């Protein structure tokens, strides 16, 4: 019996929501998900990925959050270029727990922004977006304001998935400088520690 696409995706999402995907799944399964996304984009007429789980608005919010978590800069590409949002959408489409955590988290974020600023997250000013993300970036903030608890859990989970999507992509692996299993005739040791 051959392994199906659904089997691979389910193996990606077997972990509990509190854990990071990479801590549980084999790297090969994550690479397979990235290959699936690349193949779909290559086959699409406009070379664009079509979200499997998230609505258009939610997917744009997800992209914005992923880019905020791992932005591109002069030295390296970021989460968007690495395909982290596509990776997250694809594995979320196969896992009910992820759907609840991420779908509910994005709804919480929009509703909280509407209550605080009068606009959904994407329509908020950059200063307002930064303010709400600063609030949900730290668990200690839930002690002062328990209403932030769901947002903090959501944002922590999203950061793990974004990192997993980034560092299992070709761009992320290249960023780490990983050269694979190579034969080394001689190991010169670690470089010397500079004097303080």
C-alpha positions as a Markdown table, in Angstrom:
| # | Residue | x | y | z |
|---|---|---|---|---|
| 1 | Unk | 0.0 | 0.0 | 0.0 |
| 2 | Unk | 1.5 | 3.4 | -1.0 |
| 3 | Unk | 1.7 | 6.4 | 1.2 |
| 4 | Unk | -0.8 | 9.1 | 0.2 |
| 5 | Unk | -0.6 | 12.9 | 0.4 |
| 6 | Unk | -3.1 | 12.8 | 3.3 |
| 7 | Unk | -0.9 | 10.3 | 5.2 |
| 8 | Unk | 2.2 | 12.6 | 4.8 |
| 9 | Unk | 0.2 | 15.7 | 6.0 |
| 10 | Unk | -1.3 | 13.8 | 8.9 |
| 11 | Unk | 2.2 | 12.8 | 10.0 |
| 12 | Unk | 3.1 | 16.5 | 9.9 |
| 13 | Unk | 0.3 | 17.4 | 12.3 |
| 14 | Unk | 0.3 | 14.5 | 14.8 |
| 15 | Unk | 2.0 | 16.7 | 17.4 |
| 16 | Unk | -0.1 | 18.4 | 20.1 |
| 17 | Unk | -0.7 | 22.1 | 19.7 |
| 18 | Unk | 1.8 | 22.9 | 22.5 |
| 19 | Unk | 4.7 | 21.4 | 20.6 |
| 20 | Unk | 6.6 | 22.6 | 17.7 |
| 21 | Unk | 6.2 | 20.5 | 14.5 |
| 22 | Unk | 9.9 | 20.0 | 14.0 |
| 23 | Unk | 10.3 | 18.5 | 17.4 |
| 24 | Unk | 8.0 | 15.6 | 16.5 |
| 25 | Unk | 8.0 | 15.0 | 12.7 |
| 26 | Unk | 10.8 | 14.0 | 10.5 |
| 27 | Unk | 12.5 | 16.6 | 8.4 |
| 28 | Unk | 11.6 | 14.6 | 5.3 |
| 29 | Unk | 7.9 | 15.0 | 6.0 |
| 30 | Unk | 8.3 | 18.8 | 6.2 |
| 31 | Unk | 10.4 | 18.8 | 3.1 |
| 32 | Unk | 7.6 | 16.9 | 1.4 |
| 33 | Unk | 5.1 | 19.5 | 2.3 |
| 34 | Unk | 7.3 | 22.2 | 0.9 |
| 35 | Unk | 7.7 | 20.2 | -2.4 |
| 36 | Unk | 3.9 | 19.9 | -2.6 |
| 37 | Unk | 3.5 | 23.6 | -2.3 |
| 38 | Unk | 6.2 | 24.3 | -4.9 |
| 39 | Unk | 4.6 | 21.8 | -7.3 |
| 40 | Unk | 1.2 | 23.4 | -6.8 |
| 41 | Unk | 2.6 | 26.8 | -7.5 |
| 42 | Unk | 4.4 | 25.6 | -10.6 |
| 43 | Unk | 1.3 | 24.0 | -12.0 |
| 44 | Unk | -0.9 | 27.0 | -11.3 |
| 45 | Unk | -1.5 | 29.4 | -14.2 |
| 46 | Unk | -0.5 | 32.5 | -12.1 |
| 47 | Unk | 2.2 | 30.6 | -10.1 |
| 48 | Unk | 0.4 | 31.5 | -6.9 |
| 49 | Unk | -0.6 | 29.1 | -4.0 |
| 50 | Unk | -4.3 | 28.7 | -3.3 |
| 51 | Unk | -5.0 | 28.5 | 0.4 |
| 52 | Unk | -6.6 | 25.2 | 1.5 |
| 53 | Unk | -8.0 | 26.2 | 4.9 |
| 54 | Unk | -7.8 | 30.0 | 5.4 |
| 55 | Unk | -10.1 | 32.5 | 3.8 |
| 56 | Unk | -8.6 | 35.2 | 1.7 |
| 57 | Unk | -8.6 | 37.8 | 4.6 |
| 58 | Unk | -7.3 | 35.3 | 7.1 |
| 59 | Unk | -4.6 | 34.1 | 4.7 |
| 60 | Unk | -3.4 | 37.7 | 4.2 |
| 61 | Unk | -3.3 | 38.2 | 7.9 |
| 62 | Unk | -1.3 | 35.0 | 8.3 |
| 63 | Unk | 1.2 | 36.2 | 5.6 |
| 64 | Unk | 1.6 | 39.5 | 7.4 |
| 65 | Unk | 2.1 | 37.9 | 10.8 |
| 66 | Unk | 4.7 | 35.4 | 9.3 |
| 67 | Unk | 6.6 | 38.3 | 7.7 |
| 68 | Unk | 6.6 | 40.1 | 11.0 |
| 69 | Unk | 7.9 | 37.0 | 12.8 |
| 70 | Unk | 10.7 | 36.4 | 10.3 |
| 71 | Unk | 11.1 | 39.4 | 8.1 |
| 72 | Unk | 13.4 | 39.6 | 5.1 |
| 73 | Unk | 16.4 | 41.9 | 5.3 |
| 74 | Unk | 19.5 | 42.8 | 3.4 |
| 75 | Unk | 21.2 | 39.6 | 4.5 |
| 76 | Unk | 18.4 | 37.0 | 4.1 |
| 77 | Unk | 15.0 | 36.3 | 2.8 |
| 78 | Unk | 12.1 | 36.0 | 5.2 |
| 79 | Unk | 9.1 | 33.8 | 6.0 |
| 80 | Unk | 7.1 | 34.8 | 2.9 |
| 81 | Unk | 9.9 | 34.0 | 0.5 |
| 82 | Unk | 10.5 | 30.7 | 2.3 |
| 83 | Unk | 6.9 | 29.7 | 1.9 |
| 84 | Unk | 6.0 | 29.5 | 5.7 |
| 85 | Unk | 2.4 | 30.7 | 5.2 |
| 86 | Unk | 1.8 | 28.1 | 2.5 |
| 87 | Unk | 3.4 | 25.4 | 4.7 |
| 88 | Unk | 1.2 | 26.5 | 7.7 |
| 89 | Unk | -2.0 | 26.5 | 5.6 |
| 90 | Unk | -1.3 | 23.1 | 4.0 |
| 91 | Unk | -0.7 | 21.3 | 7.4 |
| 92 | Unk | -3.5 | 23.2 | 9.0 |
| 93 | Unk | -5.9 | 22.0 | 6.3 |
| 94 | Unk | -5.3 | 18.5 | 7.6 |
| 95 | Unk | -5.5 | 19.0 | 11.3 |
| 96 | Unk | -8.6 | 20.0 | 13.3 |
| 97 | Unk | -6.6 | 21.1 | 16.3 |
| 98 | Unk | -4.5 | 23.5 | 14.2 |
| 99 | Unk | -7.7 | 24.8 | 12.5 |
| 100 | Unk | -9.2 | 25.6 | 15.9 |
| 101 | Unk | -6.0 | 27.2 | 17.3 |
| 102 | Unk | -5.0 | 29.2 | 14.2 |
| 103 | Unk | -8.5 | 30.0 | 12.9 |
| 104 | Unk | -9.7 | 30.9 | 16.3 |
| 105 | Unk | -6.5 | 32.9 | 17.0 |
| 106 | Unk | -6.9 | 35.0 | 13.8 |
| 107 | Unk | -10.5 | 35.7 | 14.7 |
| 108 | Unk | -9.4 | 36.7 | 18.3 |
| 109 | Unk | -6.8 | 39.0 | 16.8 |
| 110 | Unk | -9.2 | 40.7 | 14.5 |
| 111 | Unk | -11.9 | 41.0 | 17.2 |
| 112 | Unk | -9.5 | 42.4 | 19.8 |
| 113 | Unk | -8.2 | 44.9 | 17.3 |
| 114 | Unk | -11.7 | 46.0 | 16.4 |
| 115 | Unk | -12.5 | 46.4 | 20.1 |
| 116 | Unk | -9.3 | 48.4 | 20.8 |
| 117 | Unk | -8.7 | 50.3 | 17.6 |
| 118 | Unk | -12.0 | 50.1 | 15.6 |
| 119 | Unk | -10.4 | 48.1 | 12.8 |
| 120 | Unk | -9.4 | 44.5 | 12.0 |
| 121 | Unk | -5.6 | 43.8 | 12.3 |
| 122 | Unk | -4.7 | 44.4 | 8.7 |
| 123 | Unk | -6.5 | 47.8 | 8.7 |
| 124 | Unk | -4.7 | 48.9 | 11.8 |
| 125 | Unk | -1.8 | 51.4 | 11.7 |
| 126 | Unk | 1.7 | 49.9 | 12.0 |
| 127 | Unk | 1.9 | 51.4 | 15.5 |
| 128 | Unk | -1.4 | 49.6 | 16.5 |
| 129 | Unk | -0.3 | 46.3 | 15.0 |
| 130 | Unk | 3.0 | 46.5 | 16.9 |
| 131 | Unk | 1.2 | 47.4 | 20.1 |
| 132 | Unk | -1.1 | 44.4 | 20.0 |
| 133 | Unk | 1.7 | 42.0 | 19.0 |
| 134 | Unk | 3.8 | 43.3 | 21.8 |
| 135 | Unk | 1.0 | 42.5 | 24.2 |
| 136 | Unk | 0.6 | 38.9 | 23.0 |
| 137 | Unk | 4.3 | 38.2 | 22.5 |
| 138 | Unk | 4.9 | 37.7 | 26.3 |
| 139 | Unk | 3.1 | 35.2 | 28.6 |
| 140 | Unk | 3.7 | 37.6 | 31.6 |
| 141 | Unk | 1.1 | 40.0 | 30.0 |
| 142 | Unk | -1.7 | 37.5 | 30.7 |
| 143 | Unk | -1.1 | 38.0 | 34.4 |
| 144 | Unk | -1.9 | 41.7 | 34.1 |
| 145 | Unk | -4.7 | 41.2 | 31.5 |
| 146 | Unk | -6.2 | 37.7 | 31.4 |
| 147 | Unk | -8.2 | 38.6 | 28.3 |
| 148 | Unk | -4.9 | 38.3 | 26.4 |
| 149 | Unk | -4.5 | 34.6 | 27.2 |
| 150 | Unk | -5.9 | 33.2 | 24.0 |
| 151 | Unk | -4.0 | 35.7 | 21.9 |
| 152 | Unk | -0.7 | 34.8 | 23.7 |
| 153 | Unk | -1.3 | 31.0 | 23.1 |
| 154 | Unk | -2.1 | 31.7 | 19.5 |
| 155 | Unk | 0.9 | 33.9 | 18.8 |
| 156 | Unk | 3.3 | 31.5 | 20.5 |
| 157 | Unk | 2.0 | 28.6 | 18.4 |
| 158 | Unk | 2.2 | 30.7 | 15.2 |
| 159 | Unk | 5.8 | 31.6 | 16.0 |
| 160 | Unk | 6.7 | 28.0 | 16.3 |
| 161 | Unk | 5.0 | 27.0 | 13.1 |
| 162 | Unk | 6.5 | 30.0 | 11.2 |
| 163 | Unk | 10.0 | 29.0 | 12.4 |
| 164 | Unk | 9.3 | 25.4 | 11.4 |
| 165 | Unk | 8.1 | 26.4 | 8.0 |
| 166 | Unk | 11.1 | 28.7 | 7.5 |
| 167 | Unk | 13.9 | 26.5 | 8.7 |
| 168 | Unk | 12.6 | 23.4 | 6.8 |
| 169 | Unk | 12.5 | 25.3 | 3.6 |
| 170 | Unk | 15.4 | 25.6 | 1.1 |
| 171 | Unk | 15.8 | 29.2 | 2.1 |
| 172 | Unk | 15.9 | 28.4 | 5.8 |
| 173 | Unk | 18.3 | 25.5 | 5.4 |
| 174 | Unk | 20.6 | 27.8 | 3.2 |
| 175 | Unk | 20.3 | 30.5 | 5.8 |
| 176 | Unk | 21.6 | 28.1 | 8.5 |
| 177 | Unk | 24.6 | 27.3 | 6.2 |
| 178 | Unk | 23.8 | 23.6 | 6.3 |
| 179 | Unk | 25.9 | 21.8 | 3.7 |
| 180 | Unk | 24.6 | 18.3 | 4.3 |
| 181 | Unk | 26.4 | 15.1 | 5.1 |
| 182 | Unk | 29.9 | 15.8 | 3.7 |
| 183 | Unk | 33.1 | 14.0 | 4.2 |
| 184 | Unk | 35.8 | 16.0 | 6.0 |
| 185 | Unk | 39.4 | 14.7 | 5.8 |
| 186 | Unk | 40.5 | 16.6 | 8.9 |
| 187 | Unk | 38.6 | 18.6 | 11.5 |
| 188 | Unk | 40.5 | 21.8 | 12.5 |
| 189 | Unk | 38.4 | 22.2 | 15.6 |
| 190 | Unk | 36.4 | 25.2 | 16.8 |
| 191 | Unk | 37.7 | 28.7 | 16.1 |
| 192 | Unk | 39.4 | 30.4 | 19.0 |
| 193 | Unk | 37.2 | 32.4 | 21.4 |
| 194 | Unk | 38.1 | 36.1 | 21.1 |
| 195 | Unk | 39.6 | 37.8 | 24.2 |
| 196 | Unk | 37.1 | 40.0 | 26.0 |
